[in-house]
Amino acid sequence: MQRYYSIERPIAPGTFPKPENNRIGEIVNFDQKTYCAEIEREAYGYIEYEYTLGDKAKEYELVAKITLENLDTEFVRRRVLEYGKDGNKVVKHWHEVQHVADSLYKSKEWEDEYGVVHFDLFAFFPEYPDGVIVGKHYTHPEWYGKVEILDRLKKAGYATMHDFIEATKGAMSAGRFVGGVDIALIRQADPIFADECAAYRLARLEAQEQKWEQERQEDLERERRKEAEKQRAIEAERAKYFGWADTLTAMQYGRAKKLMDGLIRYNNSVMTVREYIITLVKEGRTLYKRECRMSWKSDKITTVYGLSIPGENLFTQLKKTEYDFAEYLINHIDVLES
């Protein structure tokens, strides 16, 4: 809602406009003409609208609260303490700023590619040359009343240099971060305390670096344990093949394992293909390998692999990889039995 103060008379019928599609909100009349900080003058009361009134407000002698959009102070060049491109080194840059109130200053506005208005806020203490940025890339200056933004500034400790030093002492007592820009700002007023801040900042950064290094080492140790567990799992999985997998490359083993992990039903039980081949070998099956035609219509020869039942003209057909595993087991039957 947009608030307008009546500076010439109490608000009554006929003393305020009623524009279409601009809903009226709260209407308040004071007991007597009262000083209002939002307009920095006395008023009889105020009325709120959903949208701004524009020139209509002047016709009814209504005054909008002072926002960061309608400041009338001149712009001046002031020097600001900032961080350099590395985000650590403190540098000094000149900015065009206008005075809002007390220690608060506002930059010139600029629009982004979408037409949104941006601005920065600064704090400058009267007795010291260099100020600091207290807020970057604010948008919509009409949203911020002068009184409201000053209250935020005071709560953040930027009302006076004394308040800022006290706020910094509180931050140090609580173990919070103190930046290089903060120290440079304080150094203008209290070099001895600034040195204390610098020593505190260095000790805190060293402690933080030690903490990060410890966390990095813990992360590395977790990764090592994870990799060791993974390797043990791989070795345990390979051990299920009784040494046959050791003859395969990583790619060959991956393909073979995918095949061997398939499921098959045998003797009313569901088992993996690997378990199935081991079972057949333990039953005494023998290797079966024959060259034959693919069909009676073709002369193309193919190899059929399998495991046969001794003494019977029957065999279980296998894929080449399955046959190779069965052949290895038969040739190393002592390993299988152990």
C-alpha positions in Angstrom: 0.0 0.0 0.0 1.1 3.6 -0.7 0.7 5.9 2.3 -0.1 9.7 1.8 -0.1 12.2 4.6 -2.6 15.1 4.8 -0.6 18.2 5.8 -3.4 20.9 5.6 -6.5 19.3 7.1 -7.9 16.2 8.7 -9.0 13.5 6.3 -12.7 13.7 5.6 -15.1 13.3 2.7 -14.0 15.5 -0.2 -10.4 15.9 1.1 -8.9 12.9 -0.8 -9.3 11.5 -4.4 -11.2 8.3 -5.2 -9.5 7.1 -8.4 -10.9 4.1 -10.2 -9.1 0.7 -9.8 -7.0 2.1 -6.9 -8.4 0.6 -3.7 -8.3 2.7 -0.6 -6.9 1.0 2.5 -6.5 2.4 6.0 -7.5 6.0 6.9 -6.1 7.5 10.1 -6.6 10.9 11.7 -4.3 12.0 14.5 -5.7 13.7 17.6 -3.7 16.8 16.6 -1.3 17.8 14.0 1.7 15.5 14.6 5.3 15.4 13.4 5.7 12.4 11.1 9.3 11.1 10.4 8.3 9.4 7.2 7.7 12.9 5.6 9.8 14.9 8.0 7.0 17.4 8.7 3.7 17.6 10.6 0.5 16.1 9.3 -3.1 15.6 10.4 -3.3 12.0 9.4 -2.8 9.6 6.5 -4.6 7.6 3.9 -3.3 4.5 2.1 -3.9 3.5 -1.6 -3.1 0.3 -3.4 -1.2 2.3 -6.1 0.5 5.7 -6.3 -1.6 8.8 -6.9 0.8 10.7 -9.1 -0.1 14.4 -9.6 -3.5 13.8 -8.0 -1.8 13.9 -4.6 -0.7 17.5 -5.0 -4.3 18.6 -5.9 -5.4 17.4 -2.5 -2.3 18.5 -0.6 -1.3 14.9 0.2 2.3 14.1 0.7 3.8 10.6 0.0 6.3 9.2 2.5 9.9 9.8 1.6 11.4 6.8 -0.1 14.7 6.1 -1.8 13.0 6.9 -5.1 12.2 10.5 -4.4 15.3 11.8 -2.7 16.3 15.4 -3.7 19.8 15.6 -2.3 22.7 16.2 -4.7 25.2 13.6 -5.7 28.8 13.9 -4.5 32.0 11.8 -5.0 33.0 9.7 -2.0 35.7 7.1 -1.5 34.6 3.6 -0.6 36.5 0.7 0.9 35.8 -2.4 -1.1 37.2 -5.9 -1.9 39.4 -6.3 -5.0 38.9 -8.8 -7.7 40.4 -11.6 -5.6 37.7 -11.0 -2.9 40.3 -10.5 -0.2 42.5 -7.4 -0.9 41.0 -4.1 0.3 40.9 -1.4 -2.4 39.5 2.1 -2.6 37.1 3.2 -5.3 35.2 6.5 -5.9 31.4 6.5 -6.2 28.7 9.0 -7.0 26.4 9.0 -4.0 23.6 11.0 -2.5 22.9 11.6 1.2 19.8 9.8 2.5 20.1 10.6 6.2 22.6 10.3 9.0 25.4 8.0 7.8 23.4 6.5 5.0 24.1 7.2 1.3 22.6 5.9 -1.9 24.3 5.3 -5.3 23.0 6.4 -8.6 20.4 4.0 -10.1 20.8 1.8 -13.1 18.6 -0.5 -15.0 19.3 -4.1 -15.9 18.4 -5.8 -19.2 14.8 -6.4 -17.9 14.3 -2.7 -17.0 14.5 -3.4 -13.2 16.1 -0.5 -11.3 19.1 -1.3 -9.1 21.1 0.7 -6.5 23.6 0.3 -3.8 23.7 1.7 -0.2 26.7 3.0 1.6 27.7 4.2 5.1 29.9 7.2 5.6 30.7 8.6 9.1 31.1 12.4 9.0 34.5 12.6 10.6 36.2 10.0 8.5 36.9 10.1 4.7 36.3 6.5 3.7 33.0 4.6 3.8 31.8 1.1 3.0 29.1 -0.6 1.0 26.3 -1.8 3.3 24.0 -3.3 0.6 24.5 -4.1 -3.1 22.0 -4.5 -5.9 18.9 -3.4 -4.1 15.9 -3.1 -6.5 12.7 -1.0 -6.5 13.8 2.1 -4.5 10.1 3.0 -4.1 9.7 0.0 -1.8 12.1 1.4 0.8 11.0 4.2 3.1 13.6 6.5 4.5 12.8 5.8 8.1 12.6 2.0 7.6 16.0 1.8 5.8 17.6 4.0 8.5 16.3 1.6 11.2 17.9 -1.3 9.4 21.2 0.6 9.2 21.1 1.2 12.9 20.3 -2.4 13.8 23.3 -3.5 11.6 25.6 -1.2 13.6 26.2 1.5 11.0 24.6 4.5 12.7 28.0 5.8 14.0 31.6 4.7 14.1 31.2 4.0 17.8 28.2 1.7 17.1 30.2 -0.1 14.4 33.2 -0.7 16.7 30.9 -2.0 19.4 29.1 -4.3 16.9 32.5 -5.6 15.7 33.5 -6.3 19.3 30.3 -8.3 19.7 31.0 -10.2 16.5 34.5 -11.1 17.8 33.1 -12.2 21.2 30.6 -14.5 19.3 33.4 -15.9 17.1 31.9 -14.4 13.9 33.8 -13.3 10.8 35.4 -9.8 10.7 36.3 -8.7 7.2 39.2 -6.8 5.9 37.0 -3.9 4.8 35.6 -3.7 8.4 39.1 -3.5 9.8 40.1 -0.8 7.3 37.0 1.2 8.2 37.8 0.9 11.9 41.5 1.8 11.4 40.4 5.4 10.5 39.1 5.8 14.1 41.0 3.3 16.3 44.2 1.9 14.8 45.0 -0.1 18.0 41.6 -1.9 17.9 42.0 -2.4 14.2 45.3 -4.3 14.9 43.4 -6.4 17.4 40.8 -7.1 14.7 43.4 -8.0 12.2 45.1 -10.5 14.6 41.6 -12.0 15.4 40.8 -12.3 11.7 44.2 -14.0 10.9 43.8 -16.5 13.8 40.2 -17.2 12.8 41.3 -17.8 9.1 44.1 -20.1 10.3 41.7 -22.0 12.5 39.2 -22.2 9.6 41.9 -23.5 7.2 42.9 -26.1 9.8 39.3 -27.2 10.1 39.0 -27.3 6.3 42.2 -29.3 6.0 40.9 -31.8 8.7 37.7 -32.1 6.8 39.6 -32.7 3.5 41.6 -35.4 5.2 38.5 -37.0 6.6 36.9 -36.9 3.2 40.0 -38.5 1.7 40.0 -41.2 4.4 36.3 -41.9 3.7 37.1 -42.2 0.0 40.0 -44.5 0.7 37.7 -46.7 2.9 35.0 -46.6 0.3 37.5 -47.6 -2.4 38.9 -50.4 -0.3 35.4 -51.7 0.5 34.6 -51.5 -3.2 37.8 -53.4 -4.1 37.1 -56.0 -1.4 33.6 -56.5 -2.9 35.1 -56.9 -6.3 37.7 -59.4 -5.1 35.0 -61.3 -3.2 32.8 -61.4 -6.3 35.8 -62.5 -8.5 36.6 -65.2 -5.9 33.2 -66.8 -6.7 34.8 -67.9 -10.1 37.6 -69.8 -8.4 40.4 -68.0 -10.4 38.7 -68.1 -13.8 37.9 -64.3 -13.6 41.5 -63.6 -13.0 42.3 -64.6 -16.6 39.8 -61.9 -18.0 40.3 -58.2 -18.7 38.1 -55.8 -16.8 35.8 -55.4 -19.9 35.6 -59.2 -20.4 34.9 -59.8 -16.7 32.1 -57.2 -16.8 30.4 -58.9 -19.7 30.9 -62.3 -18.2 29.5 -61.3 -14.8 26.4 -59.8 -16.4 25.8 -63.1 -18.1 26.6 -65.2 -15.1 24.3 -63.1 -12.8 21.3 -64.1 -14.9 18.8 -66.3 -13.2 17.7 -69.8 -14.3 15.5 -72.5 -12.9 17.0 -76.0 -12.3 15.6 -78.9 -10.3 12.8 -76.7 -9.0 15.3 -74.1 -7.7 16.1 -70.6 -9.0 19.8 -69.9 -9.2 22.3 -67.8 -11.1 23.9 -69.1 -14.3 27.2 -69.2 -12.4 25.7 -71.4 -9.7 23.9 -73.5 -12.4 27.2 -74.3 -14.2 29.0 -75.1 -10.9 26.1 -77.5 -10.0 26.3 -79.3 -13.4 30.1 -79.7 -13.1 29.7 -81.1 -9.5 27.1 -83.6 -10.9 29.9 -84.9 -13.2 28.9 -83.4 -16.5 31.5 -83.5 -19.2 32.5 -81.0 -21.9 30.6 -81.2 -25.1 31.8 -79.4 -28.2 30.8 -80.2 -31.8 31.1 -78.6 -35.2 27.9 -78.8 -37.2 25.8 -77.1 -39.9 23.5 -74.3 -38.8 20.6 -75.9 -40.8 20.2 -78.5 -43.6 19.8 -75.7 -46.1 23.1 -74.0 -45.2 26.7 -75.1 -45.5 27.8 -72.6 -42.8 29.5 -74.4 -39.9 28.9 -73.4 -36.3 30.3 -74.7 -33.0 27.9 -76.0 -30.4 29.0 -75.9 -26.7 27.5 -77.7 -23.8 27.8 -80.1 -20.9 26.8 -83.7 -21.5 25.6 -86.4 -19.2 28.1 -89.3 -19.1 26.8 -92.4 -20.8 23.9 -90.7 -22.3 23.4 -89.0 -25.7 22.1 -85.8 -24.0 23.8 -82.5 -23.4 22.9 -79.1 -22.0 23.7 -76.4 -24.5 25.8 -73.4 -23.2 27.0 -70.1 -24.5 30.7 -69.9 -25.3 31.5 -67.9 -22.1 29.5 -70.4 -20.0 31.4 -73.2 -21.6 34.8 -71.6 -20.9 33.9 -71.3 -17.2 32.7 -74.9 -17.1 36.0 -76.0 -18.9 38.0 -74.1 -16.3 36.2 -75.7 -13.4 36.6 -79.2 -14.8 40.3 -78.6 -15.4 40.6 -77.2 -11.8 38.2 -79.6 -10.1 40.4 -79.7 -7.0 39.8 -75.9 -6.4 36.1 -76.4 -6.8 36.0 -79.3 -4.3 38.0 -77.3 -1.8 
